[in-house]
C-alpha cells in the first residue's frame, strides 16, 4: 500500500505540476516573446519531452489506483464517494489526454514539420484548451484526494 500510494501521488504531481508550469509560466512567456514559428517549434519540443512522462504518469496512476481500490477497499462497493469521484475525474483526464495525443498533437507535429504555421497555431490553441481543462480537473482531483475523506 505504501509503495502504491507513493507512486500514485508522485505521478499526479508530475502530470498536474507539468500542466501548471506549461499553462501558467511557459505559455505566457512564449506568447509574449516568440514569433509563431519559434513558439510552435518550442512547444513541439516541450511536448516531445513532456508527453512520454504523461504516458508514464497515466499508467502509474491507473495501475496504482486500481490496485489500491481492490487491495484496500475490496472493489468499488467498499470505496467512499471521494474515491469514486477521483476515479471518474482521473478517467476523464485520461480520455482528454488520449484525444489530445491522437488528434491535435499529431496534427501539430505534422504542421511543424511542414512549416504550416497557421495550422500549427490552430492545433496549439486546441491543445492549450485541453490542457487547461485537464489542469482544472487535476487540481480538483488533487483537492478531493487531500480532503475528501474528511467530508461527510
Steps between C-alpha positions, in 0.01 A plus 500: 500500500779744589674452166174528306389824663849650471519422128141622455570836662830548317336426163221748574751768603699445182198525270309782672816692585620477142169632373506783754851602395412485130174694539595761758871559431627380163194586288482873588875548459513316167196693370650836594857442379493263203368528145265221392764281329730511803211462743361195319846345474550557874168339588573208270824439690333545839224252415749250355671493841193532725255259338704182570492601867124546477464151350703362793292700748175374347620139524616542860185687606267245344697198621561621854149643532333177396736296717412712805130490415494121505772430759385757757127539436421161352363662185260778415239404760744555786621842388358828627362770273829691464676191363227457238525868409880487473473197272239668280699822471822309436337298222364822348848652509646191336234511226579867434871419485441212258302734272771765531770246410327335207340806340635856554851391605546289187367785285735746676796271432413484131444876480835581660680253272334662196552852639125555470495760776131607486387137526753441777362800685148358478613165635699664778190698600302175519773338710506807726125470565522128571795547734309778676203270554724220623683739730173602663390138531840405640491774763147400597601134523800594714278698736261206528792266565633724774173579675227268377524256790430782746169596340180317584 
